């Protein structure tokens, strides 16, 4: 190869070298440091939940590294003996699980119908669903409170679940309809030629292919309902209040019940985190679905 054939490489600029370095280990180290910094309050809450209230009031949670004998499970025993908190924890489960399952099931069926079934006014109905996405929760609090009062479900778990289902369905239908619409038509036609009806087609073809999007929807809905406090404050009473409301009421007596607040807040946070990490792979697949064609 002659000198004339040798490619000429220009001198790399400072910005180019920085960008190349950022694409490697430097960026990873920076992101790791940010993640660790972000987890510091969570770790502090975990440590505080295992400390005695007097130790919490006397010094910061980081002192436990020099005095590990401060760690105790007494706060969790006190928490489990508190009927208000334990009942609220069970109420949270009774609210979150049905509200998530109903939204996923109904949203999946409606999304399939909007994507692959022809019926009169389909596009107009789907535009109504899209319009409902922008309706704020606060707008419906008073009208639905009046409606639930007339139906006799105001202050019950049923009323809270129905509210979450009603406001979770527009997003669920929109998300799953767009995902199901990406399924190849040839695949569905082949299943129909094999004698599959709409119900069998939905159960054996559409649902397995839509598992990533359904898992993502389930995580979104679970986190929203589990962490909700506004709807629960309005539509629940003392017998049906979830954990978020129970902890909020405990905050008013912060000086005398820190042994309940710390472990209760950590339990309220760690359960949705466990659900997220359990379905992390499906969540990422569902979020990235359709990004690359």
N, C-alpha and C positions, 0 to 999 in steps of 0.2 A: 504494500500500500504506500503510495507516494504521499508527500507532505501535503499536496493539494487535496488528496482524498481524505485526509484526517479531519474529523469534525472539530470545529472550533468551539470550545466551551467558554462561555463568558464567565467573568468573575461573579460569584454568587453574592447577592446583596445581604445586608445584615438582617433584613426582615425575612428573607428566604431561609437563612440559617436558623433564625428563631422559630419559624414555622415548622421546619424539619425537626428541630429538637422537641418542640411541643407535641409533635405527633408521636414521640417515643416515650421514654421513661420519665421525662420531666413532667409531662401532663398527667401521667398515671400517679406519680408521687403527689402532685398537687391535689388531684381529685381524692386520693386516699386521705390526705390531711384534712380536706374539707369535710369528708365523710366522718372522720374521727371527731372533728370539732363539732359537727352537727349532732353526734351521738352523746356528747358530754352531758347535756341535761337529762337525757334518758338514763344514762348510767348513774347519775347523781340521784335520780328518783328511785332507781333500783336499790342503791345502797341505803338511802334514807328509809326505805320500806322495811329494812332489816335492822334498824337502830331503835333504841329506846327514845321515847319522846323527850326525856330530860337531856339526853346527849344531842338530839337534834336542836334543841333550844340553846344549848351551851356553845356549840361549835359547828363548823361546816362539815359536810359529808366526807370531804377528803381526809379528815382526821382519822378515818377508819383505817387508813393504810399504816398509821403508826400505832393504832390501838385496835387490832382486829377483834379483840374480845367484846367490843361493842355490838357486834353482829348477833342478832337474836331473831327468832321466829315468833316472838310474843305478839308483835303487831298483827301478823296474819291470824293468829289464834283469836285475838280480840276482834278482828274483822269478821271472821267466820261465826263468831258468837253474836254479832250485831244483826238482828232480824231485818232491820230496814235495808241494810246493804245486801244481804244474801237474797232477800225477796226481790230487790231491784235488779240483781244480777240475773236471776231466773226470768224476770219480766223482760229484760233486754234480749234474752235468748228467744222467748216466746214472740217477741215483736220482730226481731231481725230475721230469723229463719223463715217464717211464713212470708214476710214482705219480700225477701229475696227470691224464694222459690216461685211465688206467684208472678212476680215481674219477669223472671226468666222464662217460665213456661208460657204465660200469655204472650209475652213479647216475641218469643220464638215462633209461635203459631201465627201471630199477626204479621210478623216480618216475612214469613214464608208466603202468606196469602198476598201481601202487597207486592212481593217480588215475582211470583210465578202463577198466580191465579187471576183469571179475568173475571171481574164483576163490575156492575154498573157503578160509575163514580169512583173508581179505584184511585185515580190520580188526585181527584178533589179531596177524598178522604185522607190521602197521604199528606196533602198540603195542610189539612187541619191538624194532623199529628205534628208536622213541623212547626206550625204556629204555636202549638201548646208548649213547645220547648222554651219559649221566651216568657211564659207566664210565671211571674215570681210566686214563691210559696206564700208570701205575706198577703197576697191578694185574696187567697182562698181561706184564710184562717177564720174570719168572721162568718162568711156564708156557710162553710162546712160545719162550723161549730153549731150554728142554728139547725142545720139539716141533721147532724148527728144527735142533737138534743131531741128533735122530733122523732127520730128513729129509736131512741133509747140506748144508743151506744156511745154517747159522749162520756168521757172519763174511763172508758174501758180499753183493753188491749186491742179489741177488734177495731175500734175507731182509729187508733194510731196506725195499725197495720193497713187499713183501707186508705188512709191518707197517703202513706208512703207508696202504696201500690199505684194509686192514681197519679202521683207525680213522678213515679219512676217509669211508667209505661211509655210515655212519648219518646224518651231517650232510648229505651230498650228497643222499641219498634223501629226507630230511625236507624240505630246501629245495626241491628240484625237484618233489616231489609236490605241495606246497602251491601252487607257481607254476603247474604244469600243470593243477591242478584249477580255476583261474580262467579257463581257456580256454572260450569259449562252446560248449555242447553242440551247438547248431545248426550250428556250423561243422564239427565233427567228423562229425555225421550227414550233412551235405551231401557231405562227401568220401566217406563210405561209400556213399552213393547213387550217386556217380559211379564206383563200382567199386574204390575204394582199399581195400586190405587193411590190416591193422594195421601191417605193416612200412613200407608206402608212406605210410600216414597219419602214422606217427611221423617218418619222414624228411623229408616234404615239407610237413607242416603244423605238427606239434608242435615240432620242433627250430628252425625259423625263428622261431616265435613265442616260444620259450623262450630265444632267444639272449642277452638281457640277464642272465637268471638263471644261465645256463650260464657266461657270461663272469665273473660275480661269483664263482661257485663255483670256477672255474679259478684266479682270482687268489688267493682264500683258500687253496686247497690248495697252490698254487705257493709262496706266502710261508711257509706253515707248514712244508712239507718242506724248502725251501731253507735256512731259518733254524734247523732242528732240530739239536740237538746231543745230547740225552738218548738218543734211540733209536739214533743213529749210534754213540754211545759204547758202547752195550751190544751192538749187533748187527753192527758192522763190525770189520774188522781193519786191519792196516797197509796192505793192498793195496786195500781197499774203502772207506777212511775218506773222508768228504766234507771240504769246505773248513773247515767250522766246527770239526771235530775237529782238523784239521791246524793251524789257527791257535791252538787251545787248547793244543796241545802246544808250539807255538813260544813261547807266553807264559811258559813255565817258564824259558826262556833269554832273557828280555826284555832283559837288559843287552847282549847281543851280537848281536841280530838284529832291531833295530828297523827296519832297511831292508827287512825282509820283512814284518813285522807291519803297518806302516802301509799300503803299497799293497795287501797281501792283504786287510786289513779293509775298505778302500775298495771293492775289486772285489766282495767278498762283499756289500756293501751296495748298490752302484750297480746291479747286475744286476736284483734284484727291484724296485728303484725304476723302472727302465726298463720292466719288464713292467707295473707298475701304471699308469704314465703312458700307455703304449701302449693300454691297454684302460680308461682312466679313464672315458670316456663310457659304455661298456657296464656298467662297475661301478656307476656312480651310477644308471643306469637299472634295473639289477637290484635294488639295495638299496631304491630307491623304489617298485619295482613292487608294486602292491596297496595302497599307502598312500592313494591317491586313487581312489575308485570312481566 
